[in-house]
Amino acid sequence: MHIDIPEDKDPIAYVWAEMVPEIGIAASTFSMKVYDASNLGLREFEAARLRIAQINGCIFCLDWRTERDGEKVEDGFDVAVTEWRTTEVFDDRTRLAAEYAERYAVDHHNLDDEFWARMTAHYTQAEIVELSMAIGSWLAFGRLNHVLGLDSVCVLPSH
């Protein structure tokens, strides 16, 4: 870890809530709303989330699987996300979610008209905004936790 944490403190709670409470608590609330208020299907949500986790290298995020109504994506889904271009287990929306997450993270200046035509053919504008906000959250907070060395001790509350 790159931040000194008192031995009697939970690292995540200390950094996010005690070190910078005005920012950290708001960021935490936003982060949790991405999970709690999502209208996206579980597969496209997880495809985007896992692609960002893979790009960020966030240890916890790579192991986490979002659960909704007692369901999670199937075993091996993370491998399919890595192979989003060629996997046969993704529908168009799931493949686009993984592609969008990757391009958002590493090539956002080149989201061209052809890409947006495909996105708008499969997602509503509200879904695109929601996915964009979710990806932004995962990108920022996953990197924050990884850069500070917190990702090995990160625990999200269950839903």
PyMOL commands that set and color helices and strands:
alter all, ss='L'
color gray80, all
select helices_A, chain A and resi 11-19+21-36+42-56+59-63+77-82+92-106+108-110+113-122+125-147
alter helices_A, ss='H'
color red, helices_A
deselect
rebuild
show_as cartoon
